[in-house]
Amino acid sequence: MQRYTASHEVMFSMLGSGQVDMLVSAWLPASHQKYLTPMEHVVRKLTVLYKPFCIWGVPEHIPAEEIRAVGDLLKPEVLEKMSQRIQGINPGAGISRFSVKMIDAY
């Protein structure tokens, strides 16, 4: 059995072209539906692996009671404890796309 690793965009393309027979760990519907839609009529979804599908995390040195919502990241006492750098995975990932919208909203 041949195994491949690639970004979700590439893996969905490979699935659609028949280069791979199975794709594991698609975040549907929100994150990867846009990649699945063009080929949805020729693939079968098998099961749900993860819930919830995406999260943000903050350093352990910031007490949980200081951050209960995204807006709490703007509190001066929180900002002074963080480097204010958001690190994520590739730009095409759903959490990356959603994060840009969240950052713009706040």
Biopython code that builds the backbone (N, CA, C, O; Angstrom):
import numpy as np
from Bio.PDB.StructureBuilder import StructureBuilder

atoms = [
    (1, "MET", "N", (0.835, -1.171, 0.000)),
    (1, "MET", "CA", (0.000, 0.000, 0.000)),
    (1, "MET", "C", (0.887, 1.244, 0.000)),
    (1, "MET", "O", (1.812, 1.356, 0.804)),
    (2, "GLN", "N", (0.602, 2.157, -0.890)),
    (2, "GLN", "CA", (1.330, 3.429, -0.984)),
    (2, "GLN", "C", (0.649, 4.452, -0.091)),
    (2, "GLN", "O", (-0.578, 4.551, -0.096)),
    (3, "ARG", "N", (1.417, 5.211, 0.673)),
    (3, "ARG", "CA", (0.881, 6.279, 1.519)),
    (3, "ARG", "C", (1.438, 7.605, 1.054)),
    (3, "ARG", "O", (2.596, 7.697, 0.646)),
    (4, "TYR", "N", (0.601, 8.640, 1.118)),
    (4, "TYR", "CA", (1.004, 9.981, 0.705)),
    (4, "TYR", "C", (0.698, 10.963, 1.813)),
    (4, "TYR", "O", (-0.253, 10.780, 2.573)),
    (5, "THR", "N", (1.494, 11.990, 1.904)),
    (5, "THR", "CA", (1.187, 13.128, 2.761)),
    (5, "THR", "C", (1.339, 14.382, 1.918)),
    (5, "THR", "O", (2.279, 14.515, 1.135)),
    (6, "ALA", "N", (0.414, 15.283, 2.091)),
    (6, "ALA", "CA", (0.435, 16.548, 1.345)),
    (6, "ALA", "C", (-0.575, 17.481, 1.991)),
    (6, "ALA", "O", (-1.338, 17.070, 2.865)),
    (7, "SER", "N", (-0.580, 18.722, 1.566)),
    (7, "SER", "CA", (-1.585, 19.664, 2.070)),
    (7, "SER", "C", (-2.969, 19.165, 1.662)),
    (7, "SER", "O", (-3.109, 18.371, 0.731)),
    (8, "HIS", "N", (-3.975, 19.638, 2.364)),
    (8, "HIS", "CA", (-5.342, 19.213, 2.040)),
    (8, "HIS", "C", (-5.714, 19.549, 0.597)),
    (8, "HIS", "O", (-6.362, 18.753, -0.083)),
    (9, "GLU", "N", (-5.308, 20.717, 0.139)),
    (9, "GLU", "CA", (-5.633, 21.089, -1.241)),
    (9, "GLU", "C", (-5.087, 20.056, -2.221)),
    (9, "GLU", "O", (-5.783, 19.640, -3.148)),
    (10, "VAL", "N", (-3.845, 19.647, -2.013)),
    (10, "VAL", "CA", (-3.205, 18.679, -2.903)),
    (10, "VAL", "C", (-3.860, 17.310, -2.760)),
    (10, "VAL", "O", (-4.122, 16.636, -3.756)),
    (11, "MET", "N", (-4.124, 16.900, -1.523)),
    (11, "MET", "CA", (-4.713, 15.572, -1.319)),
    (11, "MET", "C", (-6.109, 15.468, -1.942)),
    (11, "MET", "O", (-6.442, 14.440, -2.532)),
    (12, "PHE", "N", (-6.915, 16.501, -1.822)),
    (12, "PHE", "CA", (-8.232, 16.471, -2.450)),
    (12, "PHE", "C", (-8.099, 16.410, -3.970)),
    (12, "PHE", "O", (-8.871, 15.722, -4.637)),
    (13, "SER", "N", (-7.136, 17.118, -4.505)),
    (13, "SER", "CA", (-6.894, 17.065, -5.940)),
    (13, "SER", "C", (-6.494, 15.650, -6.359)),
    (13, "SER", "O", (-6.957, 15.143, -7.381)),
    (14, "MET", "N", (-5.636, 15.024, -5.565)),
    (14, "MET", "CA", (-5.212, 13.650, -5.858)),
    (14, "MET", "C", (-6.392, 12.675, -5.757)),
    (14, "MET", "O", (-6.501, 11.741, -6.552)),
    (15, "LEU", "N", (-7.265, 12.896, -4.785)),
    (15, "LEU", "CA", (-8.448, 12.052, -4.653)),
    (15, "LEU", "C", (-9.358, 12.220, -5.872)),
    (15, "LEU", "O", (-9.854, 11.238, -6.424)),
    (16, "GLY", "N", (-9.567, 13.443, -6.277)),
    (16, "GLY", "CA", (-10.433, 13.728, -7.420)),
    (16, "GLY", "C", (-9.906, 13.183, -8.728)),
    (16, "GLY", "O", (-10.684, 12.819, -9.609)),
    (17, "SER", "N", (-8.586, 13.122, -8.866)),
    (17, "SER", "CA", (-7.994, 12.622, -10.113)),
    (17, "SER", "C", (-7.764, 11.114, -10.092)),
    (17, "SER", "O", (-7.325, 10.534, -11.085)),
    (18, "GLY", "N", (-8.061, 10.480, -8.953)),
    (18, "GLY", "CA", (-7.873, 9.036, -8.858)),
    (18, "GLY", "C", (-6.476, 8.607, -8.473)),
    (18, "GLY", "O", (-6.180, 7.412, -8.478)),
    (19, "GLN", "N", (-5.599, 9.555, -8.136)),
    (19, "GLN", "CA", (-4.229, 9.206, -7.733)),
    (19, "GLN", "C", (-4.198, 8.523, -6.370)),
    (19, "GLN", "O", (-3.294, 7.735, -6.092)),
    (20, "VAL", "N", (-5.175, 8.820, -5.522)),
    (20, "VAL", "CA", (-5.317, 8.137, -4.227)),
    (20, "VAL", "C", (-6.744, 7.619, -4.119)),
    (20, "VAL", "O", (-7.668, 8.164, -4.723)),
    (21, "ASP", "N", (-6.903, 6.565, -3.346)),
    (21, "ASP", "CA", (-8.211, 5.936, -3.185)),
    (21, "ASP", "C", (-8.943, 6.383, -1.927)),
    (21, "ASP", "O", (-10.160, 6.225, -1.825)),
    (22, "MET", "N", (-8.206, 6.939, -0.969)),
    (22, "MET", "CA", (-8.824, 7.335, 0.291)),
    (22, "MET", "C", (-8.111, 8.547, 0.850)),
    (22, "MET", "O", (-6.891, 8.668, 0.740)),
    (23, "LEU", "N", (-8.873, 9.440, 1.446)),
    (23, "LEU", "CA", (-8.338, 10.605, 2.127)),
    (23, "LEU", "C", (-8.837, 10.538, 3.562)),
    (23, "LEU", "O", (-10.039, 10.436, 3.805)),
    (24, "VAL", "N", (-7.913, 10.596, 4.505)),
    (24, "VAL", "CA", (-8.270, 10.519, 5.915)),
    (24, "VAL", "C", (-8.077, 11.884, 6.551)),
    (24, "VAL", "O", (-7.107, 12.587, 6.267)),
    (25, "SER", "N", (-9.018, 12.249, 7.418)),
    (25, "SER", "CA", (-8.940, 13.483, 8.191)),
    (25, "SER", "C", (-9.323, 14.718, 7.392)),
    (25, "SER", "O", (-8.594, 15.710, 7.384)),
    (26, "ALA", "N", (-10.433, 14.660, 6.739)),
    (26, "ALA", "CA", (-11.018, 15.844, 6.115)),
    (26, "ALA", "C", (-11.908, 16.523, 7.151)),
    (26, "ALA", "O", (-12.668, 15.855, 7.850)),
    (27, "TRP", "N", (-11.818, 17.817, 7.249)),
    (27, "TRP", "CA", (-12.617, 18.572, 8.214)),
    (27, "TRP", "C", (-13.845, 19.099, 7.482)),
    (27, "TRP", "O", (-13.814, 20.157, 6.855)),
    (28, "LEU", "N", (-14.918, 18.336, 7.580)),
    (28, "LEU", "CA", (-16.153, 18.665, 6.870)),
    (28, "LEU", "C", (-17.250, 19.037, 7.860)),
    (28, "LEU", "O", (-17.269, 18.533, 8.983)),
    (29, "PRO", "N", (-18.132, 19.886, 7.466)),
    (29, "PRO", "CA", (-18.218, 20.525, 6.163)),
    (29, "PRO", "C", (-17.425, 21.827, 6.072)),
    (29, "PRO", "O", (-17.054, 22.243, 4.975)),
    (30, "ALA", "N", (-17.165, 22.465, 7.184)),
    (30, "ALA", "CA", (-16.655, 23.835, 7.145)),
    (30, "ALA", "C", (-15.293, 23.986, 6.480)),
    (30, "ALA", "O", (-15.170, 24.744, 5.518)),
    (31, "SER", "N", (-14.283, 23.300, 6.953)),
    (31, "SER", "CA", (-12.931, 23.558, 6.478)),
    (31, "SER", "C", (-12.666, 23.106, 5.055)),
    (31, "SER", "O", (-12.067, 23.850, 4.279)),
    (32, "HIS", "N", (-13.091, 21.916, 4.694)),
    (32, "HIS", "CA", (-12.673, 21.339, 3.419)),
    (32, "HIS", "C", (-13.795, 21.092, 2.420)),
    (32, "HIS", "O", (-13.572, 20.490, 1.370)),
    (33, "GLN", "N", (-14.983, 21.547, 2.738)),
    (33, "GLN", "CA", (-16.090, 21.338, 1.805)),
    (33, "GLN", "C", (-15.793, 21.931, 0.433)),
    (33, "GLN", "O", (-16.189, 21.373, -0.591)),
    (34, "LYS", "N", (-15.095, 23.065, 0.417)),
    (34, "LYS", "CA", (-14.788, 23.692, -0.873)),
    (34, "LYS", "C", (-13.899, 22.804, -1.743)),
    (34, "LYS", "O", (-13.972, 22.877, -2.969)),
    (35, "TYR", "N", (-13.059, 21.964, -1.125)),
    (35, "TYR", "CA", (-12.224, 21.047, -1.894)),
    (35, "TYR", "C", (-13.006, 19.801, -2.306)),
    (35, "TYR", "O", (-12.734, 19.205, -3.348)),
    (36, "LEU", "N", (-13.981, 19.412, -1.476)),
    (36, "LEU", "CA", (-14.754, 18.203, -1.743)),
    (36, "LEU", "C", (-15.852, 18.429, -2.779)),
    (36, "LEU", "O", (-16.136, 17.534, -3.575)),
    (37, "THR", "N", (-16.462, 19.589, -2.784)),
    (37, "THR", "CA", (-17.627, 19.854, -3.629)),
    (37, "THR", "C", (-17.448, 19.438, -5.090)),
    (37, "THR", "O", (-18.354, 18.810, -5.639)),
    (38, "PRO", "N", (-16.332, 19.753, -5.749)),
    (38, "PRO", "CA", (-16.213, 19.370, -7.161)),
    (38, "PRO", "C", (-16.254, 17.866, -7.424)),
    (38, "PRO", "O", (-16.550, 17.444, -8.542)),
    (39, "MET", "N", (-15.963, 17.056, -6.410)),
    (39, "MET", "CA", (-15.920, 15.608, -6.623)),
    (39, "MET", "C", (-16.907, 14.849, -5.733)),
    (39, "MET", "O", (-16.885, 13.619, -5.682)),
    (40, "GLU", "N", (-17.759, 15.578, -5.042)),
    (40, "GLU", "CA", (-18.642, 14.957, -4.063)),
    (40, "GLU", "C", (-19.515, 13.852, -4.658)),
    (40, "GLU", "O", (-19.885, 12.907, -3.960)),
    (41, "HIS", "N", (-19.835, 13.967, -5.910)),
    (41, "HIS", "CA", (-20.691, 12.971, -6.565)),
    (41, "HIS", "C", (-19.971, 11.645, -6.831)),
    (41, "HIS", "O", (-20.615, 10.660, -7.193)),
    (42, "VAL", "N", (-18.651, 11.605, -6.659)),
    (42, "VAL", "CA", (-17.910, 10.361, -6.934)),
    (42, "VAL", "C", (-17.170, 9.808, -5.714)),
    (42, "VAL", "O", (-16.400, 8.856, -5.844)),
    (43, "VAL", "N", (-17.394, 10.392, -4.531)),
    (43, "VAL", "CA", (-16.755, 9.889, -3.314)),
    (43, "VAL", "C", (-17.815, 9.576, -2.264)),
    (43, "VAL", "O", (-18.962, 10.011, -2.364)),
    (44, "ARG", "N", (-17.407, 8.821, -1.267)),
    (44, "ARG", "CA", (-18.311, 8.472, -0.180)),
    (44, "ARG", "C", (-17.659, 8.862, 1.141)),
    (44, "ARG", "O", (-16.507, 8.512, 1.398)),
    (45, "LYS", "N", (-18.393, 9.581, 1.970)),
    (45, "LYS", "CA", (-17.915, 9.938, 3.310)),
    (45, "LYS", "C", (-18.190, 8.752, 4.226)),
    (45, "LYS", "O", (-19.289, 8.198, 4.212)),
    (46, "LEU", "N", (-17.202, 8.364, 5.019)),
    (46, "LEU", "CA", (-17.340, 7.167, 5.837)),
    (46, "LEU", "C", (-17.758, 7.424, 7.283)),
    (46, "LEU", "O", (-18.697, 6.791, 7.765)),
    (47, "THR", "N", (-17.091, 8.328, 7.979)),
    (47, "THR", "CA", (-17.405, 8.540, 9.388)),
    (47, "THR", "C", (-16.824, 9.852, 9.885)),
    (47, "THR", "O", (-16.020, 10.483, 9.199)),
    (48, "VAL", "N", (-17.227, 10.252, 11.055)),
    (48, "VAL", "CA", (-16.693, 11.430, 11.719)),
    (48, "VAL", "C", (-15.583, 10.976, 12.659)),
    (48, "VAL", "O", (-15.767, 10.049, 13.447)),
    (49, "LEU", "N", (-14.425, 11.638, 12.570)),
    (49, "LEU", "CA", (-13.295, 11.295, 13.427)),
    (49, "LEU", "C", (-13.113, 12.264, 14.589)),
    (49, "LEU", "O", (-12.696, 11.854, 15.673)),
    (50, "TYR", "N", (-13.419, 13.545, 14.380)),
    (50, "TYR", "CA", (-13.118, 14.561, 15.366)),
    (50, "TYR", "C", (-14.284, 15.512, 15.584)),
    (50, "TYR", "O", (-14.955, 15.910, 14.631)),
    (51, "LYS", "N", (-14.522, 15.873, 16.827)),
    (51, "LYS", "CA", (-15.426, 16.966, 17.201)),
    (51, "LYS", "C", (-14.837, 17.597, 18.445)),
    (51, "LYS", "O", (-14.410, 16.836, 19.314)),
    (52, "PRO", "N", (-14.768, 18.890, 18.623)),
    (52, "PRO", "CA", (-15.007, 19.903, 17.607)),
    (52, "PRO", "C", (-13.889, 19.873, 16.579)),
    (52, "PRO", "O", (-12.861, 19.228, 16.783)),
    (53, "PHE", "N", (-14.094, 20.568, 15.485)),
    (53, "PHE", "CA", (-13.141, 20.410, 14.392)),
    (53, "PHE", "C", (-11.949, 21.332, 14.450)),
    (53, "PHE", "O", (-10.932, 21.025, 13.826)),
    (54, "CYS", "N", (-12.008, 22.435, 15.155)),
    (54, "CYS", "CA", (-10.810, 23.273, 15.247)),
    (54, "CYS", "C", (-10.846, 24.109, 16.525)),
    (54, "CYS", "O", (-11.912, 24.450, 17.036)),
    (55, "ILE", "N", (-9.675, 24.424, 17.017)),
    (55, "ILE", "CA", (-9.555, 25.192, 18.256)),
    (55, "ILE", "C", (-8.405, 26.181, 18.144)),
    (55, "ILE", "O", (-7.538, 26.061, 17.278)),
    (56, "TRP", "N", (-8.417, 27.149, 19.030)),
    (56, "TRP", "CA", (-7.263, 28.009, 19.258)),
    (56, "TRP", "C", (-6.709, 27.626, 20.620)),
    (56, "TRP", "O", (-7.464, 27.217, 21.502)),
    (57, "GLY", "N", (-5.434, 27.749, 20.798)),
    (57, "GLY", "CA", (-4.815, 27.490, 22.087)),
    (57, "GLY", "C", (-3.956, 28.675, 22.489)),
    (57, "GLY", "O", (-3.479, 29.425, 21.637)),
    (58, "VAL", "N", (-3.764, 28.837, 23.772)),
    (58, "VAL", "CA", (-2.894, 29.895, 24.297)),
    (58, "VAL", "C", (-1.889, 29.245, 25.236)),
    (58, "VAL", "O", (-2.112, 28.129, 25.704)),
    (59, "PRO", "N", (-0.784, 29.930, 25.517)),
    (59, "PRO", "CA", (0.243, 29.362, 26.396)),
    (59, "PRO", "C", (-0.304, 29.034, 27.788)),
    (59, "PRO", "O", (-1.200, 29.710, 28.295)),
    (60, "GLU", "N", (0.253, 27.984, 28.391)),
    (60, "GLU", "CA", (-0.199, 27.557, 29.713)),
    (60, "GLU", "C", (0.054, 28.596, 30.798)),
    (60, "GLU", "O", (-0.625, 28.586, 31.825)),
    (61, "HIS", "N", (1.015, 29.492, 30.593)),
    (61, "HIS", "CA", (1.319, 30.476, 31.632)),
    (61, "HIS", "C", (0.264, 31.580, 31.740)),
    (61, "HIS", "O", (0.370, 32.449, 32.604)),
    (62, "ILE", "N", (-0.727, 31.555, 30.892)),
    (62, "ILE", "CA", (-1.832, 32.509, 30.984)),
    (62, "ILE", "C", (-2.992, 31.793, 31.674)),
    (62, "ILE", "O", (-3.517, 30.817, 31.138)),
    (63, "PRO", "N", (-3.398, 32.261, 32.850)),
    (63, "PRO", "CA", (-4.465, 31.593, 33.592)),
    (63, "PRO", "C", (-5.763, 31.500, 32.775)),
    (63, "PRO", "O", (-6.164, 32.449, 32.101)),
    (64, "ALA", "N", (-6.399, 30.337, 32.855)),
    (64, "ALA", "CA", (-7.632, 30.095, 32.098)),
    (64, "ALA", "C", (-8.711, 31.127, 32.402)),
    (64, "ALA", "O", (-9.489, 31.484, 31.518)),
    (65, "GLU", "N", (-8.768, 31.605, 33.630)),
    (65, "GLU", "CA", (-9.810, 32.588, 33.987)),
    (65, "GLU", "C", (-9.595, 33.939, 33.312)),
    (65, "GLU", "O", (-10.510, 34.763, 33.299)),
    (66, "GLU", "N", (-8.410, 34.189, 32.751)),
    (66, "GLU", "CA", (-8.152, 35.452, 32.045)),
    (66, "GLU", "C", (-8.634, 35.414, 30.601)),
    (66, "GLU", "O", (-8.842, 36.463, 29.992)),
    (67, "ILE", "N", (-8.814, 34.219, 30.047)),
    (67, "ILE", "CA", (-9.255, 34.108, 28.655)),
    (67, "ILE", "C", (-10.432, 33.143, 28.570)),
    (67, "ILE", "O", (-10.275, 31.931, 28.724)),
    (68, "ARG", "N", (-11.599, 33.695, 28.326)),
    (68, "ARG", "CA", (-12.816, 32.893, 28.159)),
    (68, "ARG", "C", (-13.390, 33.030, 26.754)),
    (68, "ARG", "O", (-14.244, 32.244, 26.343)),
    (69, "ALA", "N", (-12.906, 34.046, 26.012)),
    (69, "ALA", "CA", (-13.406, 34.306, 24.662)),
    (69, "ALA", "C", (-12.293, 34.984, 23.860)),
    (69, "ALA", "O", (-11.322, 35.481, 24.431)),
    (70, "VAL", "N", (-12.441, 35.000, 22.551)),
    (70, "VAL", "CA", (-11.426, 35.598, 21.680)),
    (70, "VAL", "C", (-11.162, 37.052, 22.063)),
    (70, "VAL", "O", (-10.013, 37.493, 22.056)),
    (71, "GLY", "N", (-12.192, 37.784, 22.390)),
    (71, "GLY", "CA", (-12.030, 39.187, 22.759)),
    (71, "GLY", "C", (-11.127, 39.394, 23.962)),
    (71, "GLY", "O", (-10.516, 40.453, 24.105)),
    (72, "ASP", "N", (-11.035, 38.379, 24.839)),
    (72, "ASP", "CA", (-10.174, 38.483, 26.016)),
    (72, "ASP", "C", (-8.699, 38.565, 25.640)),
    (72, "ASP", "O", (-7.883, 38.993, 26.456)),
    (73, "LEU", "N", (-8.345, 38.168, 24.435)),
    (73, "LEU", "CA", (-6.956, 38.270, 23.989)),
    (73, "LEU", "C", (-6.485, 39.720, 23.896)),
    (73, "LEU", "O", (-5.284, 39.982, 23.840)),
    (74, "LEU", "N", (-7.428, 40.658, 23.881)),
    (74, "LEU", "CA", (-7.082, 42.077, 23.800)),
    (74, "LEU", "C", (-6.896, 42.731, 25.167)),
    (74, "LEU", "O", (-6.517, 43.901, 25.234)),
    (75, "LYS", "N", (-7.147, 42.022, 26.237)),
    (75, "LYS", "CA", (-6.955, 42.584, 27.574)),
    (75, "LYS", "C", (-5.477, 42.906, 27.780)),
    (75, "LYS", "O", (-4.614, 42.096, 27.441)),
    (76, "PRO", "N", (-5.177, 44.089, 28.337)),
    (76, "PRO", "CA", (-3.772, 44.453, 28.561)),
    (76, "PRO", "C", (-3.005, 43.413, 29.377)),
    (76, "PRO", "O", (-1.852, 43.113, 29.068)),
    (77, "GLU", "N", (-3.633, 42.864, 30.410)),
    (77, "GLU", "CA", (-2.945, 41.880, 31.254)),
    (77, "GLU", "C", (-2.669, 40.569, 30.515)),
    (77, "GLU", "O", (-1.778, 39.817, 30.910)),
    (78, "VAL", "N", (-3.411, 40.289, 29.463)),
    (78, "VAL", "CA", (-3.160, 39.110, 28.631)),
    (78, "VAL", "C", (-2.107, 39.438, 27.583)),
    (78, "VAL", "O", (-1.176, 38.663, 27.366)),
    (79, "LEU", "N", (-2.255, 40.582, 26.936)),
    (79, "LEU", "CA", (-1.298, 40.995, 25.900)),
    (79, "LEU", "C", (0.138, 41.048, 26.412)),
    (79, "LEU", "O", (1.071, 40.679, 25.699)),
    (80, "GLU", "N", (0.310, 41.509, 27.648)),
    (80, "GLU", "CA", (1.674, 41.630, 28.176)),
    (80, "GLU", "C", (2.336, 40.274, 28.435)),
    (80, "GLU", "O", (3.555, 40.203, 28.585)),
    (81, "LYS", "N", (1.550, 39.208, 28.488)),
    (81, "LYS", "CA", (2.093, 37.868, 28.739)),
    (81, "LYS", "C", (2.333, 37.069, 27.462)),
    (81, "LYS", "O", (2.851, 35.953, 27.513)),
    (82, "MET", "N", (1.956, 37.638, 26.318)),
    (82, "MET", "CA", (2.055, 36.896, 25.061)),
    (82, "MET", "C", (2.959, 37.625, 24.074)),
    (82, "MET", "O", (3.167, 38.833, 24.186)),
    (83, "SER", "N", (3.491, 36.889, 23.113)),
    (83, "SER", "CA", (4.326, 37.501, 22.082)),
    (83, "SER", "C", (3.470, 38.113, 20.971)),
    (83, "SER", "O", (3.997, 38.797, 20.093)),
    (84, "GLN", "N", (2.161, 37.872, 20.999)),
    (84, "GLN", "CA", (1.205, 38.383, 20.015)),
    (84, "GLN", "C", (1.483, 37.841, 18.621)),
    (84, "GLN", "O", (1.247, 38.519, 17.621)),
    (85, "ARG", "N", (1.977, 36.632, 18.566)),
    (85, "ARG", "CA", (2.215, 35.948, 17.302)),
    (85, "ARG", "C", (1.236, 34.791, 17.202)),
    (85, "ARG", "O", (1.106, 33.997, 18.134)),
    (86, "ILE", "N", (0.556, 34.699, 16.087)),
    (86, "ILE", "CA", (-0.352, 33.590, 15.849)),
    (86, "ILE", "C", (0.368, 32.612, 14.937)),
    (86, "ILE", "O", (0.776, 32.958, 13.828)),
    (87, "GLN", "N", (0.515, 31.401, 15.415)),
    (87, "GLN", "CA", (1.187, 30.374, 14.635)),
    (87, "GLN", "C", (0.156, 29.336, 14.235)),
    (87, "GLN", "O", (-0.625, 28.868, 15.063)),
    (88, "GLY", "N", (0.161, 28.985, 12.969)),
    (88, "GLY", "CA", (-0.809, 28.020, 12.497)),
    (88, "GLY", "C", (-0.215, 27.096, 11.468)),
    (88, "GLY", "O", (1.002, 26.983, 11.319)),
    (89, "ILE", "N", (-1.109, 26.441, 10.764)),
    (89, "ILE", "CA", (-0.680, 25.547, 9.702)),
    (89, "ILE", "C", (-0.847, 26.268, 8.378)),
    (89, "ILE", "O", (-0.958, 27.494, 8.367)),
    (90, "ASN", "N", (-0.867, 25.565, 7.282)),
    (90, "ASN", "CA", (-0.837, 26.232, 5.970)),
    (90, "ASN", "C", (-2.036, 27.160, 5.751)),
    (90, "ASN", "O", (-3.103, 26.945, 6.327)),
    (91, "PRO", "N", (-1.860, 28.185, 4.923)),
    (91, "PRO", "CA", (-2.902, 29.192, 4.710)),
    (91, "PRO", "C", (-4.219, 28.631, 4.156)),
    (91, "PRO", "O", (-5.271, 29.241, 4.351)),
    (92, "GLY", "N", (-4.181, 27.500, 3.481)),
    (92, "GLY", "CA", (-5.401, 26.927, 2.935)),
    (92, "GLY", "C", (-6.219, 26.137, 3.935)),
    (92, "GLY", "O", (-7.350, 25.748, 3.643)),
    (93, "ALA", "N", (-5.657, 25.893, 5.117)),
    (93, "ALA", "CA", (-6.366, 25.136, 6.140)),
    (93, "ALA", "C", (-7.570, 25.927, 6.639)),
    (93, "ALA", "O", (-7.527, 27.154, 6.729)),
    (94, "GLY", "N", (-8.622, 25.224, 6.954)),
    (94, "GLY", "CA", (-9.840, 25.875, 7.426)),
    (94, "GLY", "C", (-9.605, 26.755, 8.632)),
    (94, "GLY", "O", (-10.080, 27.890, 8.671)),
    (95, "ILE", "N", (-8.869, 26.245, 9.634)),
    (95, "ILE", "CA", (-8.644, 27.060, 10.828)),
    (95, "ILE", "C", (-7.868, 28.326, 10.480)),
    (95, "ILE", "O", (-8.080, 29.362, 11.111)),
    (96, "SER", "N", (-6.986, 28.272, 9.507)),
    (96, "SER", "CA", (-6.257, 29.475, 9.088)),
    (96, "SER", "C", (-7.206, 30.474, 8.447)),
    (96, "SER", "O", (-7.148, 31.667, 8.742)),
    (97, "ARG", "N", (-8.082, 29.991, 7.571)),
    (97, "ARG", "CA", (-9.047, 30.886, 6.918)),
    (97, "ARG", "C", (-10.015, 31.473, 7.939)),
    (97, "ARG", "O", (-10.311, 32.667, 7.887)),
    (98, "PHE", "N", (-10.514, 30.655, 8.867)),
    (98, "PHE", "CA", (-11.442, 31.141, 9.886)),
    (98, "PHE", "C", (-10.753, 32.132, 10.814)),
    (98, "PHE", "O", (-11.357, 33.115, 11.243)),
    (99, "SER", "N", (-9.486, 31.869, 11.122)),
    (99, "SER", "CA", (-8.742, 32.742, 12.022)),
    (99, "SER", "C", (-8.574, 34.139, 11.442)),
    (99, "SER", "O", (-8.667, 35.122, 12.178)),
    (100, "VAL", "N", (-8.333, 34.247, 10.162)),
    (100, "VAL", "CA", (-8.205, 35.560, 9.530)),
    (100, "VAL", "C", (-9.507, 36.346, 9.727)),
    (100, "VAL", "O", (-9.475, 37.533, 10.049)),
    (101, "LYS", "N", (-10.629, 35.691, 9.535)),
    (101, "LYS", "CA", (-11.928, 36.355, 9.722)),
    (101, "LYS", "C", (-12.128, 36.763, 11.185)),
    (101, "LYS", "O", (-12.634, 37.848, 11.469)),
    (102, "MET", "N", (-11.727, 35.886, 12.108)),
    (102, "MET", "CA", (-11.864, 36.210, 13.528)),
    (102, "MET", "C", (-10.985, 37.394, 13.908)),
    (102, "MET", "O", (-11.426, 38.293, 14.625)),
    (103, "ILE", "N", (-9.754, 37.397, 13.435)),
    (103, "ILE", "CA", (-8.832, 38.493, 13.744)),
    (103, "ILE", "C", (-9.388, 39.799, 13.200)),
    (103, "ILE", "O", (-9.370, 40.814, 13.895)),
    (104, "ASP", "N", (-9.880, 39.789, 11.972)),
    (104, "ASP", "CA", (-10.467, 40.996, 11.386)),
    (104, "ASP", "C", (-11.671, 41.479, 12.198)),
    (104, "ASP", "O", (-11.886, 42.684, 12.333)),
    (105, "ALA", "N", (-12.452, 40.547, 12.734)),
    (105, "ALA", "CA", (-13.640, 40.909, 13.509)),
    (105, "ALA", "C", (-13.281, 41.573, 14.823)),
    (105, "ALA", "O", (-14.053, 42.382, 15.336)),
    (106, "TYR", "N", (-12.110, 41.241, 15.382)),
    (106, "TYR", "CA", (-11.724, 41.808, 16.651)),
    (106, "TYR", "C", (-10.716, 42.917, 16.499)),
    (106, "TYR", "O", (-10.288, 43.502, 17.494)),
]
sb = StructureBuilder()
sb.init_structure("model")
sb.init_model(0)
sb.init_chain("A")
sb.init_seg("    ")
for serial, (resi, resn, name, xyz) in enumerate(atoms, 1):
    if name == "N":
        sb.init_residue(resn, " ", resi, " ")
    sb.init_atom(name, np.array(xyz, "f"), 0.0, 1.0, " ", f" {name:<3s}", serial, name[0])
structure = sb.get_structure()
